[in-house]
Amino acid sequence: MSAPAAEGELRTRAILETPVDSTDDSGALVRVWQPVAAVWARIAPKRGAEIFVAGAQETVLTSEVVVRWRPDIASPMRFRVGARALSIRAAFDPDGHRRFLVCACEEFAS
């Protein structure tokens, strides 16, 4: 199997973030995102769709994000690229050689 990305195609700097959940003084769940690492990535848009969330129409964009292989990337982590937040839905090693990791991501647009 050929590599999903050539070394020079990983040109976008992305911040890998992990969720940290806690409760506030009133007992409500509070989620903050903690940076884990800055990684080089290739982001390829795959499709877009309109869905209804809580009665409102939302645009969801699906992208494939390829990074160098890391053992710690999994759902529900996300990639932050500027103002964009790409939530990881699945991550897999396409050829089993631990060179690259392909992540299926979703991004909600306003």
N, C-alpha and C positions, 0 to 999 in steps of 0.2 A: 504494500500500500504506500502511496506517495504521501509526503508530509502535508498536513493541512495548511501550512504556511511556510514560506521561505524565511530565513532569518531576517532579511531586510524588510519584510512586510509587517513586522510588529513595530509600528511607528507611532501609535497613539499611547500617550501616557495615561494610565488609569489608576485610581486609588481603589484597592480592594478593601471593603469595609465589612465588619461583622456586627450583627445586632446585639445590643446589651439591653435586656429588659429589667426594669425595676418598678417599684411602686412609689407614688408620691405620698404626701401626707394624708390625702383623703382616701388612699387605697387604690387609686386608678393606675392602670398599667401605663408605664412611660417607656417608650423605646427610643434609644439613642444609637447612633452609628459610630463605631470606633474604628479608626483606620488600622489596617493590619500591615499593608505593604503597598508600595508604588510599583506597578508592573507595566511592562510594555505589552501592547495588545494590538490585534487586528480586529476591527469591528465591521462586520458585514451585515447590513440590513437584509432581512428575509421576507417579511410581510407585515402588513398593517391591517387592523380590523377595528370596527366600531362595536362596542359592547355597552350594555347597560349595567351600571353599578349603583346600587341604592337609588334606583329610579332616574339616574342621570346618565346621559350618553358620554362615554369615555372613548378615547382613541388609545389602542394598545399596539405598540410596535414590537415585533419580534426580531431579535438580532442574534447572530452567531459571533461570539467573542472567543478568539484564540489567543492563548498566553503560553508562556513556557510552563512546563509541567510543575505543579506544586501539589504536595499531598494534602494540604489543608483547605482547599477550595471546595465548597459544597453549598447547597441551598440551606438556608435562606440568606446567604451573603449577597453582596452586590458590588458592582463596579461603579465608581463615581468618575465621570469625565466632564469636567466643568460643572454646569448646572444639571447635566443628565445623570439619572440614576438607573442603572440597568440591573434588575433583580435576577439572580441566578436561579433558574428552574431545574437545570440538570447540568452535570459536568462529567465528561468522560475522556479517557485516553484513547484516541482513535486507532492506534496501532499496537498498543501494549508496550511500547518502548520507553515510556516516560520522558518523551521529548516535548510534546505539546499537550495542552488540555483544551478541549473544545467545550465551551459553555453555551447552552441555550438560555438566552436572557429575554426578559420582557421589560418594556419601558412604557409607562403611562404618560401620555401627552395631554395637555389641556386643550 
